[in-house]
Amino acid sequence: MPNAMTPESKDNASAQRTATDAYLPEMSGEELIAWRMAEMTDRPDPDARNMQDEFAMGWYCVAYSDELAVGEVKPIRYFGQDLALWRGEDGEARVIDAYCAHYGANMAVGGKVHGNLLECPFHAWRWDETGACKEIPYSRAVPPKAKKADCVPAWPTAEVNGMVMVWYHSERAEPQWQPVRFEDAYNDDWTEFRKYEWHVYSALENIADNAVDVSHFKYVHGAMTVPEYEFEFDGIARKITSHLTMQTPRGEVAGKIESVNYGPGQGFVRFSGITDTIMFSATCPVERDKTHNRMAFSQPKANVDGPMAGLTRAIIKNITRQFDQDKVILDRHIRVEPPMVCEGDGPFGRNRIYYSQFYPSRNKDRPAAA
């Protein structure tokens, strides 16, 4: 979870560059965006890094809603699989496996939307969101096998908080909960979301550990002090709360950070104090050792356009800079199981117990999370 230091305290804390800064040359604009998403071609084999060979079940963001127009088809790759994402004429987003069961064409490349159906570019077979073939323009009948749901594997899909989300389960079980709608995403008094994204070359669970790793703030992010954190693990929810005092030109200001995750792929953070900020976080596995990480920020319009404008921008810049620093570490470390912990570390053990519920292979004899 980010530690939202003010720009003033950040400057003081960074009089000495942190170790990760040596790998972060001064970048901005398009150069920084490219670095965050660049392919890391020299990474070791995931087995050499002790990466898990199973993805955690849950709801995951595969696109922002405004990235997919009505009638548009997009090729996407997550969970080590090629998928086809499209939006029908009814405005609904849909996801199925990319490869047509007829002759194996990638339907996301050259395919088109026909009504609410995805039309294969090879022979124009038309598929619905259940993975059933509904029409073959040149044939009087659809083969019985092709009429069945999941002839092409289909993915439960939902749109919430401005994100297209899919349900993943390694055994293709139905969703065990629904994605959470955060009402703050629909507040007209707040700004449109400012969006940032990263490819991080690490397993999803390692990134989850980073959120409870309180001691790294001093060494990776240059924090002068680390606030006290309160952790609560409740079913599929993990809640983290911290209270901190921030130094500003107006004196000390009490601040608070509240973070909640629902499963491995959906998170929400509220920063309050100098100026309110909310952040949606969404992490989705691409491969065993590659994740797609999204952050979307919103702030009160009154602050963004007023005398607080510079500070509101600086808060977001500071939070995203911290994740740049985290990326340097996460891209290159191996997974240690179990980690060797000491007094002062965060609750790694509790976090991994919480996280283990999302791996079906680890939970054959325990009830699903409710």
ChimeraX attribute file (.defattr): number of C-alpha atoms within 10 A of each C-alpha:
attribute: neighborCount
match mode: 1-to-1
recipient: residues
	/A:1	24
	/A:2	19
	/A:3	19
	/A:4	22
	/A:5	23
	/A:6	18
	/A:7	17
	/A:8	12
	/A:9	17
	/A:10	17
	/A:11	13
	/A:12	12
	/A:13	18
	/A:14	14
	/A:15	9
	/A:16	10
	/A:17	13
	/A:18	17
	/A:19	15
	/A:20	18
	/A:21	17
	/A:22	11
	/A:23	12
	/A:24	14
	/A:25	8
	/A:26	9
	/A:27	11
	/A:28	10
	/A:29	7
	/A:30	9
	/A:31	10
	/A:32	15
	/A:33	14
	/A:34	13
	/A:35	16
	/A:36	18
	/A:37	14
	/A:38	12
	/A:39	13
	/A:40	13
	/A:41	6
	/A:42	6
	/A:43	14
	/A:44	12
	/A:45	11
	/A:46	19
	/A:47	13
	/A:48	10
	/A:49	17
	/A:50	15
	/A:51	19
	/A:52	17
	/A:53	12
	/A:54	14
	/A:55	23
	/A:56	25
	/A:57	22
	/A:58	24
	/A:59	29
	/A:60	24
	/A:61	27
	/A:62	24
	/A:63	18
	/A:64	17
	/A:65	17
	/A:66	10
	/A:67	11
	/A:68	17
	/A:69	15
	/A:70	17
	/A:71	20
	/A:72	18
	/A:73	25
	/A:74	22
	/A:75	18
	/A:76	17
	/A:77	17
	/A:78	19
	/A:79	19
	/A:80	13
	/A:81	11
	/A:82	18
	/A:83	23
	/A:84	23
	/A:85	27
	/A:86	27
	/A:87	23
	/A:88	22
	/A:89	16
	/A:90	10
	/A:91	13
	/A:92	16
	/A:93	24
	/A:94	26
	/A:95	29
	/A:96	28
	/A:97	24
	/A:98	26
	/A:99	19
	/A:100	25
	/A:101	20
	/A:102	14
	/A:103	10
	/A:104	11
	/A:105	17
	/A:106	20
	/A:107	29
	/A:108	26
	/A:109	15
	/A:110	14
	/A:111	24
	/A:112	21
	/A:113	19
	/A:114	15
	/A:115	15
	/A:116	21
	/A:117	24
	/A:118	32
	/A:119	25
	/A:120	28
	/A:121	17
	/A:122	15
	/A:123	14
	/A:124	17
	/A:125	24
	/A:126	25
	/A:127	28
	/A:128	23
	/A:129	25
	/A:130	19
	/A:131	25
	/A:132	24
	/A:133	28
	/A:134	18
	/A:135	19
	/A:136	17
	/A:137	12
	/A:138	9
	/A:139	9
	/A:140	8
	/A:141	11
	/A:142	15
	/A:143	12
	/A:144	9
	/A:145	12
	/A:146	19
	/A:147	18
	/A:148	14
	/A:149	16
	/A:150	18
	/A:151	18
	/A:152	22
	/A:153	19
	/A:154	22
	/A:155	24
	/A:156	17
	/A:157	23
	/A:158	19
	/A:159	18
	/A:160	15
	/A:161	17
	/A:162	18
	/A:163	18
	/A:164	24
	/A:165	29
	/A:166	24
	/A:167	22
	/A:168	21
	/A:169	20
	/A:170	13
	/A:171	9
	/A:172	13
	/A:173	11
	/A:174	11
	/A:175	16
	/A:176	13
	/A:177	15
	/A:178	11
	/A:179	21
	/A:180	14
	/A:181	12
	/A:182	13
	/A:183	8
	/A:184	16
	/A:185	19
	/A:186	13
	/A:187	12
	/A:188	10
	/A:189	11
	/A:190	19
	/A:191	17
	/A:192	16
	/A:193	16
	/A:194	12
	/A:195	14
	/A:196	14
	/A:197	17
	/A:198	21
	/A:199	22
	/A:200	30
	/A:201	26
	/A:202	28
	/A:203	28
	/A:204	26
	/A:205	19
	/A:206	17
	/A:207	21
	/A:208	19
	/A:209	18
	/A:210	16
	/A:211	16
	/A:212	20
	/A:213	16
	/A:214	20
	/A:215	15
	/A:216	16
	/A:217	19
	/A:218	14
	/A:219	13
	/A:220	19
	/A:221	26
	/A:222	24
	/A:223	22
	/A:224	15
	/A:225	14
	/A:226	15
	/A:227	16
	/A:228	10
	/A:229	15
	/A:230	12
	/A:231	17
	/A:232	13
	/A:233	16
	/A:234	12
	/A:235	13
	/A:236	18
	/A:237	17
	/A:238	19
	/A:239	17
	/A:240	18
	/A:241	18
	/A:242	18
	/A:243	16
	/A:244	20
	/A:245	16
	/A:246	19
	/A:247	17
	/A:248	13
	/A:249	7
	/A:250	7
	/A:251	8
	/A:252	12
	/A:253	13
	/A:254	12
	/A:255	18
	/A:256	19
	/A:257	22
	/A:258	18
	/A:259	22
	/A:260	21
	/A:261	21
	/A:262	20
	/A:263	23
	/A:264	25
	/A:265	24
	/A:266	21
	/A:267	21
	/A:268	20
	/A:269	21
	/A:270	18
	/A:271	21
	/A:272	16
	/A:273	15
	/A:274	20
	/A:275	16
	/A:276	17
	/A:277	19
	/A:278	23
	/A:279	24
	/A:280	25
	/A:281	23
	/A:282	23
	/A:283	25
	/A:284	27
	/A:285	28
	/A:286	23
	/A:287	20
	/A:288	21
	/A:289	23
	/A:290	22
	/A:291	21
	/A:292	21
	/A:293	22
	/A:294	20
	/A:295	20
	/A:296	19
	/A:297	20
	/A:298	23
	/A:299	22
	/A:300	18
	/A:301	14
	/A:302	13
	/A:303	17
	/A:304	18
	/A:305	11
	/A:306	10
	/A:307	10
	/A:308	13
	/A:309	14
	/A:310	12
	/A:311	16
	/A:312	22
	/A:313	12
	/A:314	15
	/A:315	20
	/A:316	20
	/A:317	12
	/A:318	19
	/A:319	17
	/A:320	17
	/A:321	15
	/A:322	20
	/A:323	21
	/A:324	22
	/A:325	19
	/A:326	19
	/A:327	19
	/A:328	19
	/A:329	18
	/A:330	19
	/A:331	17
	/A:332	13
	/A:333	13
	/A:334	18
	/A:335	18
	/A:336	11
	/A:337	7
	/A:338	9
	/A:339	9
	/A:340	8
	/A:341	11
	/A:342	7
	/A:343	6
	/A:344	9
	/A:345	13
	/A:346	20
	/A:347	15
	/A:348	19
	/A:349	13
	/A:350	14
	/A:351	19
	/A:352	15
	/A:353	11
	/A:354	17
	/A:355	19
	/A:356	15
	/A:357	20
	/A:358	20
	/A:359	16
	/A:360	19
	/A:361	13
	/A:362	10
	/A:363	12
	/A:364	9
	/A:365	8
	/A:366	9
	/A:367	8
	/A:368	14
	/A:369	13
	/A:370	9
